[in-house]
Amino acid sequence: MNNTSIDEKEVYLKELVMKSLKEKNFSDHDLLDTLFAEVKQEIQQNANNSC
């Protein structure tokens, strides 16, 4: 997912969270952690670049 935009990651993350909540299936927690970390890192980089 390195070449996807922050918006695409956000949409994918929301869909994955909603799916997990509906199915009460949290086996994808490693993927969720990875996605949250990627989004957080990208947000921090964008904040640093705008200063």
N, CA, C and O atoms as a GROMACS GRO file, in nm:
protein
  204
    1MET      N    1   0.082  -0.120   0.000
    1MET     CA    2   0.000   0.000   0.000
    1MET      C    3   0.086   0.126   0.000
    1MET      O    4   0.034   0.234   0.025
    2ASN      N    5   0.210   0.114  -0.026
    2ASN     CA    6   0.300   0.228  -0.019
    2ASN      C    7   0.271   0.335  -0.123
    2ASN      O    8   0.304   0.451  -0.101
    3ASN      N    9   0.211   0.298  -0.236
    3ASN     CA   10   0.188   0.394  -0.343
    3ASN      C   11   0.048   0.452  -0.343
    3ASN      O   12   0.011   0.524  -0.436
    4THR      N   13  -0.031   0.423  -0.241
    4THR     CA   14  -0.166   0.476  -0.237
    4THR      C   15  -0.168   0.608  -0.160
    4THR      O   16  -0.084   0.633  -0.074
    5SER      N   17  -0.266   0.689  -0.194
    5SER     CA   18  -0.276   0.820  -0.130
    5SER      C   19  -0.333   0.806   0.011
    5SER      O   20  -0.387   0.701   0.048
    6ILE      N   21  -0.320   0.910   0.088
    6ILE     CA   22  -0.372   0.911   0.225
    6ILE      C   23  -0.523   0.891   0.223
    6ILE      O   24  -0.577   0.825   0.312
    7ASP      N   25  -0.592   0.948   0.124
    7ASP     CA   26  -0.737   0.934   0.115
    7ASP      C   27  -0.776   0.789   0.088
    7ASP      O   28  -0.871   0.738   0.147
    8GLU      N   29  -0.702   0.723  -0.002
    8GLU     CA   30  -0.730   0.583  -0.032
    8GLU      C   31  -0.706   0.495   0.091
    8GLU      O   32  -0.782   0.403   0.118
    9LYS      N   33  -0.600   0.525   0.165
    9LYS     CA   34  -0.570   0.449   0.287
    9LYS      C   35  -0.680   0.470   0.390
    9LYS      O   36  -0.722   0.376   0.458
   10GLU      N   37  -0.727   0.594   0.401
   10GLU     CA   38  -0.832   0.625   0.498
   10GLU      C   39  -0.960   0.549   0.464
   10GLU      O   40  -1.023   0.492   0.553
   11VAL      N   41  -0.998   0.548   0.338
   11VAL     CA   42  -1.119   0.478   0.296
   11VAL      C   43  -1.104   0.328   0.322
   11VAL      O   44  -1.196   0.264   0.375
   12TYR      N   45  -0.989   0.272   0.286
   12TYR     CA   46  -0.965   0.130   0.306
   12TYR      C   47  -0.969   0.096   0.455
   12TYR      O   48  -1.026  -0.005   0.495
   13LEU      N   49  -0.909   0.181   0.536
   13LEU     CA   50  -0.906   0.160   0.680
   13LEU      C   51  -1.047   0.164   0.738
   13LEU      O   52  -1.083   0.078   0.820
   14LYS      N   53  -1.126   0.261   0.697
   14LYS     CA   54  -1.264   0.271   0.745
   14LYS      C   55  -1.344   0.147   0.706
   14LYS      O   56  -1.418   0.092   0.787
   15GLU      N   57  -1.329   0.103   0.581
   15GLU     CA   58  -1.401  -0.016   0.535
   15GLU      C   59  -1.360  -0.139   0.614
   15GLU      O   60  -1.445  -0.220   0.651
   16LEU      N   61  -1.232  -0.153   0.640
   16LEU     CA   62  -1.182  -0.268   0.714
   16LEU      C   63  -1.232  -0.267   0.859
   16LEU      O   64  -1.269  -0.371   0.912
   17VAL      N   65  -1.233  -0.150   0.921
   17VAL     CA   66  -1.283  -0.138   1.058
   17VAL      C   67  -1.432  -0.170   1.062
   17VAL      O   68  -1.477  -0.245   1.149
   18MET      N   69  -1.509  -0.114   0.969
   18MET     CA   70  -1.653  -0.140   0.966
   18MET      C   71  -1.682  -0.288   0.944
   18MET      O   72  -1.769  -0.346   1.010
   19LYS      N   73  -1.609  -0.350   0.853
   19LYS     CA   74  -1.627  -0.493   0.826
   19LYS      C   75  -1.595  -0.574   0.952
   19LYS      O   76  -1.668  -0.667   0.986
   20SER      N   77  -1.487  -0.539   1.019
   20SER     CA   78  -1.447  -0.611   1.140
   20SER      C   79  -1.552  -0.596   1.250
   20SER      O   80  -1.584  -0.692   1.321
   21LEU      N   81  -1.605  -0.474   1.264
   21LEU     CA   82  -1.706  -0.451   1.366
   21LEU      C   83  -1.835  -0.527   1.336
   21LEU      O   84  -1.895  -0.586   1.426
   22LYS      N   85  -1.877  -0.525   1.211
   22LYS     CA   86  -2.000  -0.594   1.173
   22LYS      C   87  -1.987  -0.744   1.193
   22LYS      O   88  -2.080  -0.809   1.242
   23GLU      N   89  -1.872  -0.799   1.157
   23GLU     CA   90  -1.852  -0.944   1.165
   23GLU      C   91  -1.798  -0.987   1.301
   23GLU      O   92  -1.784  -1.106   1.329
   24LYS      N   93  -1.767  -0.889   1.384
   24LYS     CA   94  -1.703  -0.916   1.514
   24LYS      C   95  -1.581  -1.005   1.495
   24LYS      O   96  -1.556  -1.098   1.573
   25ASN      N   97  -1.508  -0.974   1.390
   25ASN     CA   98  -1.389  -1.051   1.354
   25ASN      C   99  -1.270  -0.956   1.360
   25ASN      O  100  -1.255  -0.868   1.276
   26PHE      N  101  -1.187  -0.975   1.459
   26PHE     CA  102  -1.073  -0.885   1.476
   26PHE      C  103  -0.941  -0.955   1.446
   26PHE      O  104  -0.836  -0.919   1.500
   27SER      N  105  -0.948  -1.056   1.360
   27SER     CA  106  -0.826  -1.129   1.324
   27SER      C  107  -0.734  -1.045   1.236
   27SER      O  108  -0.616  -1.079   1.220
   28ASP      N  109  -0.785  -0.936   1.180
   28ASP     CA  110  -0.704  -0.849   1.094
   28ASP      C  111  -0.635  -0.738   1.174
   28ASP      O  112  -0.599  -0.635   1.118
   29HIS      N  113  -0.617  -0.758   1.305
   29HIS     CA  114  -0.562  -0.650   1.387
   29HIS      C  115  -0.421  -0.610   1.346
   29HIS      O  116  -0.384  -0.494   1.360
   30ASP      N  117  -0.342  -0.704   1.294
   30ASP     CA  118  -0.207  -0.668   1.248
   30ASP      C  119  -0.214  -0.574   1.129
   30ASP      O  120  -0.138  -0.477   1.120
   31LEU      N  121  -0.306  -0.603   1.037
   31LEU     CA  122  -0.324  -0.517   0.921
   31LEU      C  123  -0.373  -0.379   0.964
   31LEU      O  124  -0.328  -0.277   0.912
   32LEU      N  125  -0.466  -0.376   1.058
   32LEU     CA  126  -0.515  -0.248   1.108
   32LEU      C  127  -0.403  -0.167   1.173
   32LEU      O  128  -0.391  -0.047   1.150
   33ASP      N  129  -0.321  -0.233   1.253
   33ASP     CA  130  -0.208  -0.164   1.316
   33ASP      C  131  -0.115  -0.106   1.211
   33ASP      O  132  -0.069   0.008   1.224
   34THR      N  133  -0.087  -0.182   1.107
   34THR     CA  134   0.002  -0.136   1.000
   34THR      C  135  -0.058  -0.015   0.930
   34THR      O  136   0.012   0.083   0.905
   35LEU      N  137  -0.186  -0.023   0.897
   35LEU     CA  138  -0.252   0.088   0.828
   35LEU      C  139  -0.255   0.214   0.914
   35LEU      O  140  -0.228   0.324   0.865
   36PHE      N  141  -0.288   0.198   1.043
   36PHE     CA  142  -0.288   0.314   1.132
   36PHE      C  143  -0.150   0.376   1.140
   36PHE      O  144  -0.136   0.498   1.139
   37ALA      N  145  -0.047   0.293   1.146
   37ALA     CA  146   0.091   0.344   1.153
   37ALA      C  147   0.127   0.419   1.026
   37ALA      O  148   0.190   0.524   1.032
   38GLU      N  149   0.088   0.365   0.909
   38GLU     CA  150   0.117   0.432   0.781
   38GLU      C  151   0.047   0.566   0.773
   38GLU      O  152   0.108   0.666   0.733
   39VAL      N  153  -0.080   0.570   0.810
   39VAL     CA  154  -0.156   0.694   0.804
   39VAL      C  155  -0.098   0.796   0.902
   39VAL      O  156  -0.083   0.914   0.867
   40LYS      N  157  -0.065   0.753   1.023
   40LYS     CA  158  -0.005   0.843   1.122
   40LYS      C  159   0.126   0.900   1.071
   40LYS      O  160   0.151   1.020   1.084
   41GLN      N  161   0.210   0.815   1.014
   41GLN     CA  162   0.340   0.860   0.963
   41GLN      C  163   0.321   0.961   0.850
   41GLN      O  164   0.391   1.062   0.844
   42GLU      N  165   0.227   0.933   0.761
   42GLU     CA  166   0.204   1.023   0.649
   42GLU      C  167   0.150   1.158   0.697
   42GLU      O  168   0.188   1.262   0.644
   43ILE      N  169   0.062   1.156   0.796
   43ILE     CA  170   0.009   1.281   0.852
   43ILE      C  171   0.121   1.362   0.916
   43ILE      O  172   0.128   1.484   0.898
   44GLN      N  173   0.208   1.294   0.991
   44GLN     CA  174   0.320   1.364   1.054
   44GLN      C  175   0.414   1.424   0.950
   44GLN      O  176   0.462   1.535   0.967
   45GLN      N  177   0.440   1.350   0.843
   45GLN     CA  178   0.527   1.401   0.737
   45GLN      C  179   0.464   1.522   0.670
   45GLN      O  180   0.532   1.621   0.643
   46ASN      N  181   0.334   1.516   0.645
   46ASN     CA  182   0.265   1.629   0.584
   46ASN      C  183   0.267   1.751   0.676
   46ASN      O  184   0.283   1.863   0.629
   47ALA      N  185   0.252   1.729   0.806
   47ALA     CA  186   0.256   1.839   0.902
   47ALA      C  187   0.396   1.902   0.905
   47ALA      O  188   0.409   2.024   0.912
   48ASN      N  189   0.499   1.819   0.901
   48ASN     CA  190   0.636   1.870   0.902
   48ASN      C  191   0.669   1.945   0.774
   48ASN      O  192   0.741   2.045   0.777
   49ASN      N  193   0.617   1.899   0.661
   49ASN     CA  194   0.644   1.963   0.532
   49ASN      C  195   0.572   2.096   0.519
   49ASN      O  196   0.617   2.184   0.445
   50SER      N  197   0.462   2.114   0.590
   50SER     CA  198   0.385   2.238   0.578
   50SER      C  199   0.437   2.347   0.672
   50SER      O  200   0.394   2.462   0.661
   51CYS      N  201   0.527   2.314   0.761
   51CYS     CA  202   0.582   2.414   0.856
   51CYS      C  203   0.689   2.497   0.792
   51CYS      O  204   0.746   2.585   0.857
   0.00000   0.00000   0.00000
